[in-house]
Structure formats: structure tokens, C-alpha cells
Amino acid sequence: MRKLRMFCILLFVVFSPTLWAVEEFHIEIRDHLFFPSIVTVPAGEKVKLIVYNLDSTPEEFESFSLNREKVIFGNKKATIFIGPLKPGEYEFVGEYNPNSARGTVIVIKKQQGKNDVD
């Protein structure tokens, strides 16, 4: 029984970082614009957006369709988790500069690889 417990703990330690890994996507705010303004993420997975505000003034990442809003102070970064999402397009804006700071998250189904089994 003890060996089984140790084996289970070892499996948990070895495989847990890969099971809990969340794919990251980086966005910069420069001159009140998002770079890139289009981010493509996989459907059905939780992902992490890391938004770097390189301007000296604050900006608010806001998306009604993603149900997220986050103020990012000047020269700071913020982490925003989104998903899992269905395929489609989800718009976001910089609330303090909505005419210039605009972007889209495009969610697509992952392509099955040649070695994937149906």
C-alpha cells in the first residue's frame, strides 16, 4: 500500500506541471494601441493573456464578450485568464482610448496532427 501511495505521489509531481500548464499570449500597449491587435487562441482551453502597458499612462483592458476588465497602470503588466472559449471572435478595447486601442481575440479549433487518433 505504501509503495502504491509513493508511486501516485511521484506521478503527481512529475506530470502535474504539464497538466496545469496554461498557454500564454503576450500583448503590448504602446502609444494607446494594442500590439498585436489580433490574438489567435485555441478553442476549449483556458489561456493566459499577459498585457504589458509600455505607456506612462494607465489603460483599462475591457471586453464585454470575454467578460473581463482590468486596469493596467503605466509601465506595468497584468495577467488576464480567459476561456475555455467557443470558436469565434471576441473584441477588446482600451477603455481610456477606445477609438485607438482596439483588438480581437480569435478562437479557433486546434488542427489535429497526423499522429492524432480520432
Stockholm file with secondary structure:
# STOCKHOLM 1.0

chainA/1-118         MRKLRMFCILLFVVFSPTLWAVEEFHIEIRDHLFFPSIVTVPAGEKVKLIVYNLDSTPEEFESFSLNREKVIFGNKKATIFIGPLKPGEYEFVGEYNPNSARGTVIVIKKQQGKNDVD
#=GR chainA/1-118 SS CHHHHHHHHHHHHHHHHHHHCCEEEEEEEETTEEESSEEEEETTSCEEEEEEECSSSCEEEEETTTTEEEEECTTEEEEEEECCCCSEEEEEEETTSTTTCEEEEEEECCCCCTTCCC
#=GC SS_cons         CHHHHHHHHHHHHHHHHHHHCCEEEEEEEETTEEESSEEEEETTSCEEEEEEECSSSCEEEEETTTTEEEEECTTEEEEEEECCCCSEEEEEEETTSTTTCEEEEEEECCCCCTTCCC
//
